[in-house]
């Protein structure tokens, strides 16, 4: 058995991608279905999405992952010790949630969700650092694809499978199952090779954080670095904003959990898998800049597609086509965005800089996502369900344009 240890980096990244995706999708999507079905308002669902702001603020604790290891009895390295520990805490928090969550106690739901989000963000930091450190730049494409595959599998489990099973079993049992699936990540830790020796910074917390930022601006220059950060902050704004509202949208359109789970989400899974492999192909054949542009344009167009669908006859086949287009574009965007962010990182500050970039990417979207339910409720209240949702998706499609304009007309991506 020991001969297998560390010999399967791509399988490891798939399993670790799965355990990174599982808690995030539980908070980001599945929880919204349970809340909506239990009678929560869209406004409450939107505000509760602020639980996952921890993912956007992870740069604040990322230096801890660069600087310390977690003591453990099995001699895990710096990155693996963090991954192992955070997965266990997430498992416990999800288990407590499954056994005690009550729709009438939103404070408890928020508190447990915050624990899952906080340690999920720690897990993300450590997994990203492990991925970058355990291979050469040439390996990163395969590692990113493997990670994305695992992440998409988590989407299938936490949404499609969970919704289908929720028609048969109670939600408590579904949530317990999600909790135990977190332990799959321990196999990913075992199969991942130990990274080559890395010259970790010996600086204290504040110096490490400040010097990570200074290094970024020094390498690219203040102007180019600023434009790059604007692109990072706005490129995924639309899909991050829309995320908490997609499942309530499907329900408001009259589809059952079985329909959403067995058709829409399965279509979404395979379309997104095709998208992230196609995204890798676009980078190789056309360049990263062109891949970023194509992905951004597709996100804009698919949100317009959702808007048109909201005003049309509600056929499951039509929804599946729109969802397939949206998921395909999301797959492309996911792959090219990982490649984009990874290439901006200095290995000396890998955990801290990657966390800073992903936090900068997610923070605007997460802040606005918390208000997305309020916006949707207001639009629906002042018109109708169909018209309100149609206007909502027109607004989200417009939010895709700033990043596209920066990528097309600035020289930042080309120069980088």
Helices and strands as residue ranges (DSSP letters): G 2-4, H 9-25, I 26-30, H 31-37, H 42-48, G 49-52, H 53-56, H 59-67, H 78-100, H 106-133, G 137-139, H 140-155, I 156-161, H 162-166, H 171-181, G 182-184, H 185-191, H 205-220, H 222-235, H 237-252, H 257-259, I 260-264, H 265-286, H 288-310, H 316-343, G 347-349, H 350-381, H 385-398, H 401-409, H 412-415
